Amino acid sequence: MVSDTMQTLLKFLRPTLQVGVLAWVFYRFYVAIAQTKAQQIIKVLVVLFASYAVSYILQLEVLLWFFRYISVPATIFICIVYQPELRRSFTQVWSGRSRLFRIGTQTTSSDQIDSILNACNVLVNKRRGALIVFPRRLGIKNIIDSGTRLNADLSTSLILTVFDHDTPLHDGAMVVQGGRILAAGCYLPLSEQTDIKKSFGTRHRAALGLAEESDAVVLVVSEETGAISMTYNANLYYDLDPNTIKRMLLALFSYHDITPEEILQEAGSDEVE
């Protein structure tokens, strides 16, 4: 009697558990990929699946033959074209806020962020540009290797020494991780997006380019306008105030993706309370 009850219970739990796990994986993947420019993949897959379903129902032999032989090359093509976005999306699927699956670590403290923002404010007043990169889950060893390794303690004075003077390192990007300056004078890939404002210079395009290829956060100080901007998850947030930047960095370093609009909503709710 007990054995029959257990068998009946397992017959019910097995499909429920399998459907639940698959639903969770697909949901996590959709949320991750929706934060990148690879959203087009979802649309393409939906169209292809709908076309195949119609072809199967209507028994359109030519189209079924086409889908049968095009599926593998199409999969390879999509993986090649959207490799950076898929790489970042799969990493986000398994990492989230859990430390178990994290590849990189970003432990820059609140005081160290204040030091960085103090340096940025000085650079803004002097109309000097800067690029500061904060790696998160994905490693960017190729970017670090393209510059000069420093492995120095993070400080306002050192940031100003690099960017406030015409040194060989001031045109490249600085990489900060674990509360230390790992390297400076690093080269970043330029963005391939075609809808970027023409007023954005090379620094903004380079910051956005790295945000498209990794999950790093990049801080940009504009030499022309003095605006401080931030890029991550293939998005650029222009002309942010220091308080918003600090709150966003603390959230992003805790692996909680957030937007300036959400920061403002949280600030508004805090004021109401």
C-alpha positions as CSV (number, residue, x, y, z in Angstrom):
1,M,0.0,0.0,0.0
2,V,2.8,2.4,1.0
3,S,4.8,1.3,-2.0
4,D,1.9,2.0,-4.4
5,T,1.4,5.4,-2.8
6,M,5.1,6.3,-3.2
7,Q,5.1,5.1,-6.9
8,T,2.0,7.3,-7.6
9,L,3.6,10.3,-5.8
10,L,6.9,9.8,-7.8
11,K,4.9,9.6,-11.1
12,F,3.5,13.0,-10.3
13,L,6.7,14.6,-8.9
14,R,9.0,13.5,-11.7
15,P,7.3,15.4,-14.6
16,T,6.5,18.3,-12.3
17,L,10.2,18.6,-11.2
18,Q,11.5,18.3,-14.7
19,V,9.1,20.9,-16.1
20,G,10.0,23.2,-13.1
21,V,13.7,22.9,-13.7
22,L,13.4,23.5,-17.4
23,A,11.1,26.5,-16.9
24,W,13.6,28.0,-14.4
25,V,16.5,27.5,-16.8
26,F,14.7,29.0,-19.8
27,Y,13.5,31.9,-17.7
28,R,16.9,32.7,-16.4
29,F,18.3,32.5,-19.9
30,Y,15.6,34.8,-21.2
31,V,16.2,37.4,-18.5
32,A,20.0,37.3,-19.1
33,I,19.7,37.5,-22.9
34,A,17.1,40.3,-22.6
35,Q,19.8,42.5,-21.1
36,T,22.0,42.3,-24.1
37,K,21.7,43.2,-27.8
38,A,21.1,39.5,-28.5
39,Q,17.4,39.9,-27.9
40,Q,17.2,39.5,-31.7
41,I,18.0,35.8,-31.2
42,I,14.7,35.3,-29.4
43,K,12.7,36.9,-32.3
44,V,14.6,34.8,-34.9
45,L,14.0,31.6,-32.9
46,V,10.3,32.3,-32.5
47,V,9.9,33.0,-36.2
48,L,11.8,29.8,-37.2
49,F,9.9,27.7,-34.7
50,A,6.5,29.0,-35.9
51,S,7.5,28.5,-39.5
52,Y,8.6,24.9,-38.7
53,A,5.3,24.2,-36.8
54,V,3.2,25.5,-39.8
55,S,5.3,23.4,-42.2
56,Y,4.9,20.3,-40.1
57,I,1.1,20.7,-39.7
58,L,0.6,21.4,-43.4
59,Q,3.2,18.7,-44.4
60,L,5.1,21.1,-46.6
61,E,7.9,18.7,-47.6
62,V,10.2,21.2,-49.2
63,L,10.2,23.5,-46.2
64,L,10.6,20.5,-43.8
65,W,13.6,19.4,-45.9
66,F,15.1,22.9,-45.7
67,F,14.7,23.1,-41.9
68,R,16.2,19.7,-41.5
69,Y,19.4,20.6,-43.3
70,I,19.7,24.2,-42.3
71,S,19.3,23.7,-38.5
72,V,22.9,22.8,-37.7
73,P,24.5,25.5,-39.9
74,A,22.1,28.1,-38.5
75,T,22.9,27.1,-34.9
76,I,26.7,27.5,-35.7
77,F,26.1,30.8,-37.4
78,I,24.1,32.2,-34.4
79,C,26.8,31.1,-32.0
80,I,29.5,32.8,-34.0
81,V,27.7,36.1,-34.6
82,Y,26.4,36.4,-31.0
83,Q,29.3,34.8,-29.2
84,P,30.0,37.7,-26.8
85,E,26.3,38.1,-25.8
86,L,25.7,34.4,-25.4
87,R,28.9,34.0,-23.3
88,R,27.7,36.8,-21.0
89,S,24.1,35.5,-20.9
90,F,25.1,31.9,-20.0
91,T,27.4,33.3,-17.2
92,Q,24.5,35.4,-15.8
93,V,22.2,32.4,-15.9
94,W,24.3,30.4,-13.5
95,S,25.8,33.2,-11.4
96,G,23.0,35.6,-10.4
97,R,23.5,36.7,-6.9
98,S,25.0,33.4,-5.8
99,R,28.7,33.3,-5.2
100,L,28.8,29.6,-6.1
101,F,29.2,30.1,-9.8
102,R,31.1,33.4,-10.0
103,I,34.2,33.5,-12.1
104,G,35.6,36.8,-11.1
105,T,35.4,38.9,-7.9
106,Q,34.9,42.6,-7.5
107,T,35.3,43.7,-3.8
108,T,35.9,47.5,-4.2
109,S,34.6,49.1,-1.0
110,S,32.5,52.1,-0.5
111,D,35.4,54.2,0.6
112,Q,37.4,53.2,-2.5
113,I,34.5,54.1,-4.7
114,D,34.6,57.6,-3.0
115,S,38.3,57.9,-3.9
116,I,37.5,57.0,-7.5
117,L,34.6,59.5,-7.7
118,N,36.8,62.2,-6.0
119,A,39.4,61.7,-8.7
120,C,36.6,61.8,-11.4
121,N,35.3,65.2,-10.0
122,V,38.8,66.7,-10.1
123,L,39.2,65.4,-13.7
124,V,35.8,66.9,-14.6
125,N,36.9,70.3,-13.3
126,K,40.1,70.2,-15.2
127,R,38.4,68.8,-18.4
128,R,40.5,65.7,-18.5
129,G,39.1,62.4,-19.7
130,A,39.3,59.0,-18.1
131,L,38.2,55.3,-18.6
132,I,38.0,53.1,-15.5
133,V,37.1,49.4,-15.9
134,F,35.6,47.2,-13.1
135,P,35.6,43.5,-14.1
136,R,32.9,41.4,-12.6
137,R,32.1,37.7,-13.4
138,L,33.9,37.4,-16.7
139,G,37.7,37.7,-16.9
140,I,39.2,40.3,-19.2
141,K,42.9,39.1,-19.1
142,N,43.3,40.1,-22.8
143,I,42.4,43.7,-21.9
144,I,44.7,43.8,-18.9
145,D,47.6,42.3,-20.9
146,S,47.2,45.1,-23.5
147,G,48.2,47.7,-21.0
148,T,50.9,48.2,-18.3
149,R,50.4,46.2,-15.1
150,L,50.6,48.3,-12.0
151,N,49.1,46.1,-9.2
152,A,49.0,49.2,-7.0
153,D,46.9,50.4,-4.1
154,L,43.8,52.3,-5.2
155,S,44.0,56.0,-4.4
156,T,42.8,59.3,-5.7
157,S,46.3,60.6,-6.2
158,L,47.4,57.7,-8.4
159,I,44.3,57.9,-10.6
160,L,45.0,61.6,-11.1
161,T,48.7,60.8,-11.8
162,V,47.6,58.5,-14.6
163,F,44.8,60.7,-16.2
164,D,45.6,64.3,-15.1
165,H,49.0,64.4,-16.9
166,D,50.2,63.6,-20.4
167,T,51.7,60.3,-19.4
168,P,51.9,57.4,-21.8
169,L,49.0,55.7,-19.9
170,H,46.4,58.5,-19.9
171,D,44.9,57.6,-23.2
172,G,44.1,54.1,-22.3
173,A,41.8,52.5,-19.7
174,M,42.5,51.7,-16.0
175,V,41.4,48.3,-14.7
176,V,40.3,48.2,-11.0
177,Q,39.5,45.0,-9.2
178,G,39.6,43.9,-5.6
179,G,40.4,47.4,-4.4
180,R,43.6,47.6,-6.5
181,I,44.6,49.1,-9.7
182,L,45.6,46.1,-11.8
183,A,46.7,47.9,-15.0
184,A,46.5,51.2,-16.9
185,G,46.9,52.2,-20.5
186,C,44.7,49.3,-21.6
187,Y,43.1,49.1,-25.0
188,L,39.3,48.5,-25.2
189,P,37.4,47.2,-28.3
190,L,35.2,49.8,-30.0
191,S,31.5,49.3,-30.1
192,E,29.9,48.0,-33.3
193,Q,26.6,49.7,-32.6
194,T,25.5,52.0,-35.4
195,D,22.9,54.1,-33.5
196,I,25.4,55.7,-31.1
197,K,25.2,59.5,-30.9
198,K,27.8,61.2,-33.1
199,S,28.7,63.5,-30.2
200,F,30.2,60.5,-28.3
201,G,33.9,60.2,-28.8
202,T,36.3,57.3,-28.8
203,R,36.2,56.8,-25.0
204,H,32.4,56.3,-25.0
205,R,32.6,53.9,-27.9
206,A,35.4,52.0,-26.2
207,A,33.5,51.8,-22.9
208,L,30.4,50.5,-24.7
209,G,32.5,48.1,-26.8
210,L,33.8,46.3,-23.7
211,A,30.3,46.4,-22.1
212,E,29.1,44.5,-25.2
213,E,31.8,41.8,-25.0
214,S,31.8,41.3,-21.2
215,D,29.9,42.0,-18.0
216,A,32.4,44.6,-16.9
217,V,31.3,48.0,-15.6
218,V,33.1,51.0,-17.2
219,L,33.2,54.5,-15.9
220,V,33.7,57.2,-18.5
221,V,34.8,60.9,-17.9
222,S,34.2,63.0,-20.9
223,E,37.0,65.4,-21.8
224,E,34.8,67.5,-23.9
225,T,31.6,67.9,-21.8
226,G,32.8,66.9,-18.3
227,A,29.9,64.4,-18.0
228,I,30.5,61.2,-16.0
229,S,28.8,58.1,-17.6
230,M,28.7,54.4,-17.1
231,T,28.4,51.4,-19.4
232,Y,27.4,47.8,-18.6
233,N,25.4,45.0,-20.2
234,A,25.8,46.7,-23.6
235,N,24.0,49.9,-22.4
236,L,25.4,53.4,-21.9
237,Y,24.0,55.7,-19.1
238,Y,25.1,59.2,-19.8
239,D,25.8,62.1,-17.4
240,L,25.1,60.6,-14.0
241,D,25.5,62.4,-10.7
242,P,28.2,61.0,-8.2
243,N,25.6,59.7,-5.7
244,T,23.8,57.7,-8.4
245,I,27.0,56.3,-9.7
246,K,28.1,55.2,-6.2
247,R,24.8,53.4,-5.5
248,M,24.9,51.8,-8.9
249,L,28.5,50.6,-8.4
250,L,27.7,49.1,-5.0
251,A,24.7,47.3,-6.4
252,L,26.6,46.1,-9.5
253,F,29.6,44.9,-7.4
254,S,27.1,42.8,-5.4
255,Y,26.0,41.3,-8.8
256,H,22.6,43.0,-8.7
257,D,22.1,44.7,-12.1
258,I,20.3,48.0,-11.7
259,T,19.5,51.1,-13.7
260,P,19.6,54.8,-12.8
261,E,15.8,54.9,-13.0
262,E,15.6,52.1,-10.4
263,I,18.1,54.1,-8.2
264,L,15.8,57.1,-8.4
265,Q,12.8,55.1,-7.6
266,E,14.5,53.6,-4.5
267,A,15.6,57.1,-3.4
268,G,12.0,58.4,-3.8
269,S,10.6,55.5,-1.8
270,D,13.2,56.2,0.9
271,E,12.1,59.8,1.1
272,V,8.5,58.8,1.4
273,E,9.2,56.5,4.3
